[in-house]
Amino acid sequence: MMPAEGEPVVRRGEEGGEGEEERFLAWEESWRPWPGTRKKVRGCLLWVKAQLFRVGDDWYFLFALGVLMALVSFAMDFTVSKVANAHAWLYQEVGDYPVLKFLSWTTYPVALSAFSTGFAQSITPHSGGSGIPELKVILTGIIMGEYLAIENFGAKAVGLTCTLACGSTIFLGKVGPFVHLSSMIAAYLGKIRTSVSGEYENKIKQNEMLVAGAAVGVATVFGAPISGVLFSIEVMSSHFAVRDYWRGFFSATCGAFMFRLLAVFNSEQETIMALFKTSFTTDFPFDLPETFFFALLGLLCGGVSCAYLFSQRWFLGYVRRNLLTAQLLQTEKPLYSALVALLLSSITFPPSLGQFMASRLSMKELLTSLLDNHTWSILSQNASLAKPLQVTPEALWLEWWDPRVTIFGTLAIFLVMKFWMLILATTMPMPAGYFMPVFIYGAALGRLVGEAVATVFPQGIASEGTVSLVTPGGYALAETATLLGAVQREALITFLQTHDATGPPRAEQAGEPPACPTVGDSCPICPVTLQLSPWTSLHQAHHLFELLNLQQAFVTQLGKVVGVVSRKELRKAIEDLANPKP
């Protein structure tokens, strides 16, 4: 008989008293009138398990991708923090000896830059730079498997850690290379998934993992999963399937949550919070009359971005044309990186020009200080004439203040010097990103304008009968996003137009005839990765044209070109089909 309601059921081997084993046997006997029940239940459970695994097996790998990249990102930040602290400790402990201070300040970035370049390039030449342009090419359909090879992961991870350990001296970031690292792991997990499930890994499945990897790369750097998904949509993909939204968001959320959770476990924070959290006193740190100043700020941002892109393109070309730099980049890449690092670190030496550029702050501290909700021009009126020997998190703004040049002078010097220093740093053949430097540069530009507006309107700006004080940090926050959007609009194209400034000279420079992308001798073509067949329907062709943003596509049959279809012809054919003539 069945046990009474509330009566515990004791299994064989459990202790509990006399007669309990007999009750279990009686309960087991009660199933015998329905001999197929247990079989049906087991079959139902197996069916549910099979359905879940068949439908969602890729979600397990997306989860693993997010967790793995969070661990890698946290380990990288932890290592960089320890090395940076050791550098700061050494600089403080050498005493007031200018020569020793200079050597302690410059030795770290020079050694780390040379090691980063030498280690990465000794394993594979594809580990240098950002890696985002190559990923964009891969996502359009071009096969570049060497950039996603798992052996590149170690080279780029170690090289990027050394690059970040140089701090703001070299003024390079983490986002781009980390997106490349995440995409490598995504490609590797995709291969594992194929071997486990036994399915054929087609291009669609591979691209889904790569797009998710791009989202995870951003999310595990900034702890922002939505930003990671938007980055994978707007920057990485030529087209974005709806099914990739949830995959990318799920993986990015797992990575961002794990990344911020590790900071709590490491006692860096008391609870999970934003990485760059603002502390403005109002929900909206600007009013409607300030729209005029933000419009001027946008125009200034566009001019600066155009000047930056033009200067960077010209300088990258000059580095390739110059005999000395071209030879160094071809044969002695670590030496080139060491020389550039020596120049940059000498300029940022704190007792010299570095005292006007907040050179003692790290990349994270630079951005955090620029987004401060206080008005520096007001705080500086009550500041002492001497800077503190050590930087405290509560008074990072003091690194931007000097009584000889004021806040406006330090911000202006920072903007002028970092403009060409960043361009020079981008020529170094080591793993490095350029998003974080652009963030900081934009924040400094916005901060300068915000401080100027706060000085002109010290009592605030009247709006609808109320007077609100100007918040320079709001200008810095707005300009951070604005400058990145303006620069990144063409920056990737610039990198593609220049593969690689650190590579060997081009064929035409070496005296070889340039390759001519033609069919036959004089028929110019636009290379495409998609081919149609004569049996492709108009609906399918239109769908592919819209997804891939194609202008034309070749029609092939049995390996031979039998025709070409343009977007204009396709549109006309669809219109004729929809509106047949009488």
C-alpha positions as CSV (number, residue, x, y, z in Angstrom):
1,M,0.0,0.0,0.0
2,M,1.1,3.6,-0.6
3,P,2.6,5.5,2.4
4,A,0.2,7.9,4.1
5,E,0.3,11.6,3.3
6,G,3.2,13.3,5.3
7,E,4.7,9.9,6.1
8,P,8.4,9.7,5.1
9,V,9.5,7.2,2.6
10,V,12.8,5.5,3.6
11,R,14.9,3.8,1.0
12,R,16.9,0.6,1.4
13,G,20.0,1.1,3.5
14,E,18.6,4.2,5.4
15,E,18.3,4.2,9.1
16,G,15.0,5.0,10.6
17,G,13.4,2.2,12.6
18,E,11.7,-1.1,12.4
19,G,9.4,-1.8,9.5
20,E,10.6,1.0,7.2
21,E,12.1,-1.4,4.6
22,E,8.8,-3.3,4.5
23,R,7.0,0.0,3.8
24,F,9.4,0.7,0.9
25,L,8.8,-2.8,-0.5
26,A,5.0,-2.2,-0.2
27,W,5.3,1.1,-2.0
28,E,7.3,-0.5,-4.8
29,E,4.7,-3.2,-5.1
30,S,2.0,-0.6,-5.6
31,W,3.5,0.2,-9.1
32,R,3.0,-3.3,-10.3
33,P,-0.7,-2.8,-11.4
34,W,0.7,-0.3,-13.9
35,P,3.8,-2.0,-15.3
36,G,4.2,0.6,-18.1
37,T,4.2,3.7,-15.9
38,R,7.8,3.8,-15.1
39,K,8.8,3.1,-18.7
40,K,6.6,5.9,-19.9
41,V,8.0,8.3,-17.3
42,R,11.6,7.4,-18.2
43,G,10.8,7.8,-21.9
44,C,9.2,11.2,-21.3
45,L,12.3,12.4,-19.4
46,L,14.6,11.1,-22.1
47,W,12.5,12.9,-24.7
48,V,12.7,16.2,-22.8
49,K,16.4,15.8,-22.4
50,A,16.9,15.1,-26.1
51,Q,14.7,18.0,-27.1
52,L,16.6,20.4,-24.8
53,F,20.0,19.3,-26.0
54,R,19.0,19.2,-29.7
55,V,17.5,22.7,-29.6
56,G,19.8,24.5,-27.1
57,D,23.2,22.7,-27.1
58,D,24.8,25.9,-28.5
59,W,23.6,27.8,-25.4
60,Y,25.9,25.7,-23.2
61,F,28.9,26.8,-25.3
62,L,27.7,30.5,-25.2
63,F,27.6,30.3,-21.5
64,A,31.1,28.8,-21.4
65,L,32.3,31.5,-23.7
66,G,31.1,34.3,-21.4
67,V,32.5,32.7,-18.3
68,L,35.9,31.9,-19.8
69,M,36.4,35.4,-21.2
70,A,35.4,36.9,-17.9
71,L,38.1,34.8,-16.2
72,V,40.6,35.9,-18.8
73,S,39.7,39.5,-18.5
74,F,39.8,39.5,-14.7
75,A,43.1,37.7,-14.7
76,M,44.5,40.2,-17.2
77,D,43.3,43.2,-15.2
78,F,44.7,41.7,-11.9
79,T,48.1,41.1,-13.5
80,V,48.2,44.6,-15.0
81,S,47.3,46.1,-11.6
82,K,50.1,44.3,-9.8
83,V,52.7,45.3,-12.4
84,A,51.5,49.0,-12.4
85,N,51.6,49.1,-8.6
86,A,55.1,47.7,-8.7
87,H,56.1,50.4,-11.2
88,A,54.6,53.1,-9.0
89,W,56.3,51.7,-5.9
90,L,59.7,51.6,-7.6
91,Y,59.3,55.2,-8.8
92,Q,58.5,56.4,-5.2
93,E,61.3,54.3,-3.6
94,V,64.3,55.5,-5.6
95,G,64.2,58.8,-3.8
96,D,64.8,62.3,-5.1
97,Y,67.5,61.4,-7.6
98,P,66.4,62.7,-11.1
99,V,68.4,60.1,-13.0
100,L,67.1,57.2,-11.0
101,K,63.6,58.5,-11.2
102,F,63.9,58.8,-15.0
103,L,65.3,55.3,-15.4
104,S,62.7,53.8,-13.2
105,W,59.9,55.6,-15.1
106,T,61.1,54.7,-18.6
107,T,62.5,51.2,-18.1
108,Y,59.2,49.5,-17.4
109,P,57.3,50.7,-20.6
110,V,60.4,50.1,-22.8
111,A,61.0,46.6,-21.5
112,L,57.3,45.7,-21.6
113,S,56.8,47.1,-25.1
114,A,59.8,45.2,-26.5
115,F,58.7,42.0,-24.8
116,S,55.1,42.4,-26.0
117,T,56.2,42.9,-29.6
118,G,58.9,40.2,-29.5
119,F,56.8,37.5,-27.8
120,A,53.7,38.0,-29.9
121,Q,55.6,38.3,-33.2
122,S,57.8,35.3,-32.5
123,I,54.7,33.1,-32.3
124,T,52.6,34.5,-35.1
125,P,52.6,37.8,-37.1
126,H,48.8,37.9,-36.8
127,S,48.7,38.8,-33.1
128,G,49.7,42.4,-33.5
129,G,47.4,45.4,-33.7
130,S,43.7,45.4,-32.8
131,G,42.3,42.5,-34.8
132,I,38.9,44.1,-35.4
133,P,39.5,44.9,-39.1
134,E,40.4,41.3,-39.8
135,L,37.3,40.1,-37.9
136,K,35.1,42.4,-40.0
137,V,36.6,40.9,-43.1
138,I,36.1,37.3,-41.8
139,L,32.4,38.1,-41.1
140,T,31.9,39.2,-44.7
141,G,32.8,35.7,-45.8
142,I,36.5,35.8,-46.5
143,I,38.3,32.8,-45.1
144,M,41.2,33.9,-42.8
145,G,41.6,31.0,-40.5
146,E,45.0,32.0,-39.3
147,Y,43.6,35.0,-37.4
148,L,41.3,32.7,-35.5
149,A,43.8,29.9,-34.7
150,I,43.9,29.0,-31.1
151,E,47.7,29.3,-31.0
152,N,47.3,33.0,-31.5
153,F,45.4,33.3,-28.2
154,G,48.4,32.9,-25.9
155,A,50.6,35.2,-28.0
156,K,47.9,38.0,-28.0
157,A,46.9,37.5,-24.4
158,V,50.5,37.8,-23.1
159,G,51.3,40.6,-25.4
160,L,48.2,42.6,-24.5
161,T,48.9,42.2,-20.8
162,C,52.3,43.7,-21.3
163,T,50.9,46.5,-23.4
164,L,48.3,47.4,-20.7
165,A,50.9,47.2,-18.0
166,C,52.7,50.2,-19.7
167,G,49.8,52.3,-18.4
168,S,48.9,55.8,-19.8
169,T,52.5,56.2,-20.9
170,I,51.9,54.4,-24.1
171,F,48.2,55.4,-24.1
172,L,46.8,52.2,-25.7
173,G,43.7,50.2,-24.7
174,K,42.2,46.7,-24.3
175,V,38.9,46.5,-26.1
176,G,39.9,45.7,-29.7
177,P,42.5,42.9,-29.0
178,F,40.1,41.4,-26.4
179,V,37.4,41.2,-29.0
180,H,39.9,39.3,-31.1
181,L,40.7,37.0,-28.2
182,S,37.0,36.3,-27.5
183,S,36.5,35.5,-31.2
184,M,39.3,33.0,-31.1
185,I,37.8,31.2,-28.1
186,A,34.4,31.4,-29.9
187,A,35.8,29.7,-33.0
188,Y,37.5,27.1,-30.9
189,L,34.3,26.4,-28.9
190,G,32.4,26.2,-32.2
191,K,34.8,23.4,-33.3
192,I,34.3,21.6,-30.0
193,R,30.5,21.9,-30.5
194,T,30.8,20.4,-33.9
195,S,32.8,17.4,-32.7
196,V,30.4,16.8,-29.8
197,S,27.1,17.1,-31.8
198,G,28.5,15.6,-35.0
199,E,26.9,18.4,-37.1
200,Y,28.6,20.1,-40.0
201,E,29.9,23.5,-39.0
202,N,28.5,25.8,-41.7
203,K,29.2,29.5,-42.2
204,I,26.1,30.6,-40.4
205,K,26.9,28.7,-37.2
206,Q,30.5,29.9,-37.3
207,N,29.4,33.5,-37.7
208,E,26.9,33.2,-34.9
209,M,29.7,32.2,-32.5
210,L,32.0,35.0,-33.8
211,V,29.3,37.7,-33.4
212,A,28.6,36.4,-29.9
213,G,32.4,36.5,-29.2
214,A,32.5,40.1,-30.3
215,A,29.7,41.0,-27.9
216,V,31.4,39.1,-25.0
217,G,34.7,40.8,-25.7
218,V,33.2,44.2,-25.1
219,A,31.0,43.1,-22.2
220,T,33.9,41.5,-20.2
221,V,36.0,44.7,-20.6
222,F,33.4,47.3,-19.5
223,G,30.8,45.0,-17.8
224,A,28.1,46.2,-20.2
225,P,26.3,43.4,-22.1
226,I,24.0,45.7,-24.0
227,S,26.9,47.7,-25.3
228,G,28.6,44.5,-26.3
229,V,25.5,43.5,-28.4
230,L,25.3,46.9,-30.0
231,F,29.0,46.8,-30.8
232,S,28.6,43.4,-32.5
233,I,25.6,44.7,-34.5
234,E,26.9,48.1,-35.6
235,V,30.6,47.5,-35.9
236,M,31.4,43.9,-36.6
237,S,28.5,42.5,-38.7
238,S,27.6,43.4,-42.3
239,H,24.2,41.9,-41.5
240,F,22.7,40.7,-38.3
241,A,20.2,37.9,-37.9
242,V,17.4,38.3,-35.3
243,R,18.3,34.9,-33.8
244,D,21.8,36.3,-32.9
245,Y,20.4,39.0,-30.6
246,W,19.5,36.6,-27.8
247,R,22.6,34.5,-28.3
248,G,24.9,37.5,-28.1
249,F,23.0,39.0,-25.2
250,F,22.9,35.8,-23.2
251,S,26.6,35.2,-23.6
252,A,27.5,38.8,-23.0
253,T,25.4,38.9,-19.9
254,C,27.0,35.8,-18.5
255,G,30.4,37.3,-19.2
256,A,29.6,40.7,-17.7
257,F,28.0,39.2,-14.6
258,M,30.9,36.9,-14.0
259,F,33.4,39.7,-14.6
260,R,31.8,42.0,-12.0
261,L,31.2,39.1,-9.6
262,L,35.0,38.4,-9.6
263,A,35.7,42.0,-8.6
264,V,33.4,41.4,-5.5
265,F,35.1,38.1,-4.7
266,N,38.5,39.9,-4.9
267,S,37.2,42.6,-2.4
268,E,37.6,45.3,-5.0
269,Q,34.0,46.3,-4.6
270,E,31.3,45.6,-2.0
271,T,28.7,44.7,-4.5
272,I,28.1,44.5,-8.3
273,M,28.1,47.9,-9.9
274,A,29.0,49.7,-13.1
275,L,32.7,49.8,-13.9
276,F,32.7,53.6,-14.7
277,K,29.9,54.8,-12.5
278,T,29.1,58.5,-12.6
279,S,28.0,60.5,-9.5
280,F,26.2,63.5,-11.0
281,T,24.0,65.3,-8.6
282,T,21.1,65.5,-11.1
283,D,19.6,62.8,-13.4
284,F,20.3,65.0,-16.5
285,P,23.5,66.9,-16.1
286,F,22.5,69.5,-18.7
287,D,19.6,71.7,-19.6
288,L,17.9,72.8,-22.8
289,P,19.8,76.1,-23.2
290,E,23.0,74.1,-23.2
291,T,22.0,72.4,-26.4
292,F,23.8,75.2,-28.3
293,F,27.1,74.3,-26.5
294,F,26.7,70.6,-27.2
295,A,26.1,71.4,-30.9
296,L,29.3,73.4,-31.0
297,L,31.0,70.5,-29.2
298,G,29.7,68.1,-31.9
299,L,31.2,70.3,-34.6
300,L,34.5,70.5,-32.7
301,C,34.4,66.7,-32.3
302,G,33.9,66.2,-36.1
303,G,36.8,68.5,-36.9
304,V,39.1,66.8,-34.4
305,S,38.2,63.3,-35.7
306,C,38.8,64.4,-39.4
307,A,42.2,65.8,-38.4
308,Y,43.0,62.6,-36.4
309,L,42.1,60.3,-39.2
310,F,43.9,62.3,-41.9
311,S,47.0,62.6,-39.7
312,Q,47.0,58.9,-38.8
313,R,46.6,57.8,-42.4
314,W,49.4,60.1,-43.6
315,F,51.7,59.0,-40.8
316,L,51.1,55.3,-41.3
317,G,52.0,55.8,-45.0
318,Y,55.1,57.7,-44.0
319,V,56.2,54.9,-41.7
320,R,56.0,52.5,-44.6
321,R,57.8,54.8,-47.0
322,N,60.6,55.8,-44.7
323,L,63.6,53.5,-45.2
324,L,64.7,53.5,-41.6
325,T,61.3,52.8,-40.0
326,A,60.3,50.3,-42.8
327,Q,63.5,48.4,-42.2
328,L,63.0,48.3,-38.5
329,L,59.4,47.1,-38.8
330,Q,60.5,44.4,-41.2
331,T,63.5,43.0,-39.3
332,E,63.7,44.6,-35.8
333,K,60.1,45.1,-34.6
334,P,61.0,44.9,-30.8
335,L,63.6,47.5,-31.3
336,Y,61.1,49.8,-33.0
337,S,58.6,49.4,-30.2
338,A,61.3,50.0,-27.6
339,L,62.4,53.3,-29.3
340,V,58.8,54.5,-29.5
341,A,58.2,53.6,-25.9
342,L,61.3,55.4,-24.8
343,L,60.2,58.6,-26.6
344,L,56.7,58.5,-25.2
345,S,57.8,57.6,-21.6
346,S,60.4,60.4,-21.7
347,I,57.8,62.9,-22.7
348,T,55.4,61.8,-19.9
349,F,58.1,61.8,-17.2
350,P,56.3,63.5,-14.3
351,P,59.0,66.0,-13.2
352,S,59.1,67.4,-16.8
353,L,56.2,67.7,-19.3
354,G,54.3,64.8,-17.7
355,Q,53.2,67.0,-14.7
356,F,50.9,68.9,-17.1
357,M,49.4,65.7,-18.6
358,A,48.3,63.7,-15.5
359,S,50.8,61.1,-16.4
360,R,50.8,59.4,-13.0
361,L,47.2,58.3,-13.5
362,S,46.3,54.9,-15.1
363,M,43.9,54.7,-18.1
364,K,41.0,53.8,-15.8
365,E,41.9,56.7,-13.4
366,L,42.1,59.1,-16.3
367,L,38.6,58.4,-17.5
368,T,37.2,58.2,-13.9
369,S,38.7,61.6,-13.1
370,L,37.4,63.3,-16.3
371,L,33.8,62.1,-15.5
372,D,34.0,63.7,-12.1
373,N,30.9,65.7,-11.2
374,H,32.8,68.5,-9.6
375,T,33.9,71.7,-11.3
376,W,37.7,71.8,-11.2
377,S,38.0,75.5,-11.9
378,I,36.2,76.1,-8.6
379,L,38.0,73.5,-6.6
380,S,41.4,74.8,-7.8
381,Q,40.7,78.2,-6.1
382,N,41.1,76.5,-2.7
383,A,43.8,74.0,-3.6
384,S,47.3,74.1,-2.2
385,L,50.2,75.1,-4.5
386,A,51.9,71.7,-4.2
387,K,50.7,68.4,-5.7
388,P,50.5,65.4,-3.3
389,L,53.2,62.9,-3.6
390,Q,50.7,60.1,-4.1
391,V,47.4,60.0,-5.9
392,T,44.4,59.3,-3.9
393,P,41.1,58.0,-5.4
394,E,39.1,60.9,-3.8
395,A,41.3,63.6,-5.3
396,L,42.3,62.4,-8.8
397,W,41.5,65.9,-10.2
398,L,44.6,67.3,-8.5
399,E,46.7,65.5,-11.1
400,W,45.1,67.8,-13.7
401,W,45.8,71.0,-11.8
402,D,49.0,73.0,-11.8
403,P,49.1,76.6,-10.5
404,R,51.4,77.7,-13.4
405,V,49.0,76.7,-16.2
406,T,45.6,76.2,-14.5
407,I,43.1,73.5,-15.3
408,F,42.6,74.8,-18.8
409,G,46.3,74.7,-19.5
410,T,46.8,71.0,-18.4
411,L,43.7,69.9,-20.5
412,A,45.0,71.8,-23.5
413,I,48.5,70.3,-23.2
414,F,47.0,66.9,-22.8
415,L,44.9,67.2,-25.9
416,V,47.7,68.5,-28.0
417,M,50.4,66.0,-26.9
418,K,48.1,62.9,-26.8
419,F,46.9,63.7,-30.4
420,W,50.2,62.9,-32.0
421,M,51.4,60.5,-29.3
422,L,48.4,58.2,-30.0
423,I,49.1,58.3,-33.7
424,L,52.7,57.3,-33.0
425,A,51.7,54.5,-30.6
426,T,49.4,53.0,-33.2
427,T,52.4,52.1,-35.4
428,M,53.8,49.9,-32.7
429,P,53.6,46.2,-33.9
430,M,52.1,44.8,-30.7
431,P,48.6,43.8,-29.5
432,A,46.8,47.0,-28.6
433,G,43.4,48.7,-28.7
434,Y,42.4,52.2,-29.6
435,F,38.9,52.5,-28.2
436,M,39.9,53.4,-24.7
437,P,42.3,56.1,-25.7
438,V,39.6,57.7,-27.9
439,F,37.2,57.5,-24.9
440,I,39.7,59.4,-22.8
441,Y,40.6,61.9,-25.4
442,G,36.9,62.7,-26.0
443,A,36.3,63.0,-22.3
444,A,39.2,65.5,-22.0
445,L,37.9,67.5,-24.9
446,G,34.4,67.6,-23.4
447,R,35.9,68.5,-20.0
448,L,37.7,71.4,-21.4
449,V,34.6,72.8,-23.0
450,G,32.5,72.1,-19.9
451,E,35.0,73.9,-17.7
452,A,35.0,76.9,-20.0
453,V,31.1,77.1,-20.0
454,A,31.1,76.8,-16.2
455,T,33.6,79.7,-16.0
456,V,31.5,81.9,-18.3
457,F,28.3,81.0,-16.4
458,P,29.5,80.7,-12.8
459,Q,25.9,81.1,-11.4
460,G,24.5,78.6,-13.8
461,I,22.1,78.8,-16.8
462,A,18.5,79.8,-16.4
463,S,15.9,77.4,-17.9
464,E,12.1,77.7,-17.4
465,G,12.5,79.9,-14.4
466,T,15.1,77.7,-12.6
467,V,18.8,78.1,-12.6
468,S,21.0,75.0,-12.9
469,L,24.7,74.9,-12.4
470,V,26.9,73.7,-15.3
471,T,28.3,70.2,-14.8
472,P,31.5,69.8,-16.8
473,G,31.4,66.0,-16.3
474,G,28.3,65.9,-18.4
475,Y,30.1,67.5,-21.3
476,A,32.9,65.0,-20.8
477,L,30.4,62.1,-20.9
478,A,28.7,63.3,-24.0
479,E,32.0,63.9,-25.9
480,T,33.3,60.4,-25.0
481,A,30.6,58.8,-27.1
482,T,30.6,61.5,-29.7
483,L,34.3,61.4,-30.6
484,L,34.3,57.6,-30.6
485,G,31.4,57.5,-33.1
486,A,33.1,60.1,-35.3
487,V,36.5,58.4,-35.3
488,Q,35.3,54.9,-35.5
489,R,33.1,55.7,-38.5
490,E,36.2,55.8,-40.6
491,A,39.0,54.4,-38.4
492,L,38.4,50.8,-39.5
493,I,38.4,51.8,-43.1
494,T,41.6,53.6,-42.6
495,F,43.2,50.5,-41.1
496,L,42.0,48.4,-44.0
497,Q,43.2,50.8,-46.6
498,T,46.7,51.2,-45.1
499,H,46.4,45.3,-43.4
500,D,49.1,46.3,-42.0
501,A,51.6,49.2,-41.3
502,T,53.9,46.7,-39.6
503,G,54.1,44.2,-42.5
504,P,56.5,43.9,-45.4
505,P,56.7,46.5,-48.1
506,R,54.0,46.3,-50.8
507,A,54.7,44.7,-54.1
508,E,54.9,48.0,-56.0
509,Q,57.5,49.3,-53.5
510,A,59.6,46.2,-54.1
511,G,59.7,46.7,-57.8
512,E,57.1,44.0,-58.6
513,P,54.1,44.7,-60.9
514,P,51.0,45.2,-58.8
515,A,48.3,42.6,-59.0
516,C,45.4,43.6,-61.3
517,P,41.9,42.4,-60.1
518,T,40.6,41.7,-63.6
519,V,38.9,39.0,-65.6
520,G,40.9,38.6,-68.8
521,D,43.0,41.7,-69.5
522,S,40.7,44.7,-69.3
523,C,37.5,43.8,-67.6
524,P,37.5,45.3,-64.1
525,I,35.4,43.5,-61.5
526,C,34.2,44.1,-58.0
527,P,35.2,41.1,-55.9
528,V,32.3,39.4,-54.2
529,T,32.0,36.3,-52.1
530,L,28.5,35.3,-53.2
531,Q,27.5,33.6,-56.4
532,L,24.0,32.9,-57.6
533,S,22.8,30.0,-59.8
534,P,20.4,30.2,-62.7
535,W,17.7,28.6,-60.6
536,T,17.9,31.1,-57.7
537,S,14.4,32.6,-57.2
538,L,13.9,36.4,-57.3
539,H,12.8,36.3,-53.6
540,Q,16.0,34.5,-52.6
541,A,18.2,36.8,-54.6
542,H,16.5,39.9,-53.2
543,H,16.9,38.6,-49.6
544,L,20.6,38.0,-50.2
545,F,21.1,41.4,-51.7
546,E,19.5,43.1,-48.8
547,L,21.2,41.0,-46.1
548,L,24.7,41.4,-47.6
549,N,24.2,44.9,-49.0
550,L,25.4,43.7,-52.4
551,Q,25.4,45.9,-55.5
552,Q,26.0,43.0,-58.0
553,A,26.4,39.2,-58.0
554,F,27.7,36.8,-60.5
555,V,25.6,33.9,-61.8
556,T,27.6,30.7,-62.2
557,Q,26.7,27.3,-63.6
558,L,29.1,24.3,-63.4
559,G,31.9,26.6,-62.3
560,K,31.5,29.1,-65.2
561,V,30.2,32.6,-65.1
562,V,27.0,32.8,-67.2
563,G,25.8,36.2,-66.2
564,V,25.7,39.0,-63.7
565,V,22.8,40.5,-61.7
566,S,22.9,44.1,-60.4
567,R,20.7,45.6,-57.7
568,K,19.0,47.9,-60.2
569,E,18.1,44.9,-62.5
570,L,16.8,42.9,-59.6
571,R,14.6,45.7,-58.5
572,K,13.2,46.2,-62.0
573,A,12.5,42.5,-62.3
574,I,10.5,42.5,-59.0
575,E,8.6,45.6,-60.0
576,D,7.6,44.0,-63.4
577,L,6.5,40.9,-61.6
578,A,4.4,42.8,-59.2
579,N,2.9,45.1,-61.8
580,P,2.5,43.0,-65.0
581,K,1.8,45.0,-68.2
582,P,-1.6,44.3,-69.8
